[in-house]
Amino acid sequence: MNLLLRPSFRWLRAASLGLGIGLLAGGVEAAQRGLTSALDLTFAEAFLVGLCGCGLGALLAAPLGAVIGGLLQLIGRRWLDSKVFAASMGLTTFFVALVYVLQTVLELLEVGRTPGALAMLGTPIGFAGMVWTNAGYLFRKRS
């Protein structure tokens, strides 16, 4: 039996799923930085910047996924694995997206654009809902 599928190791599987979410978020950020950067980087330098972005995203999301997975392991002992892993991915996505959006929200609040800041603050809910719904479907399909 796979170690990550045992009920006592749900938190570890949640950490590995969080690692994937962080790599994806870091890759998106690295692509955005590469497209909008005014620096004249060679391909190798741009590639290393991209790897750093992916690594930092993973360093943010993997521990977050482990903590969320541990909490869900305690709360949802009788839940199906598909529900636990989908909830873990959704919550991890919510907090990772919140970290990325928070700086823009604070800048909008600073200049007095409260409606825009509130709208921007709702963005992580949409990302988390999309990931939670799709992950729940895919995990139920696998089990």
Secondary structure, 3 states (H helix, E strand, C coil): CCHHHCHHHHHHHHHHHHHHHHHHHHHHHHHHHHHHCCCCCCHHHHHHHHHHHHHHHHHHHHHHHHHHHHHHHHHCCCCCHHHHHHHHHHHHHHHHHHHHHHHHHHHHHHCCCHHHHHHHHCHHHHHHHHHHHHHHHHHHHHC
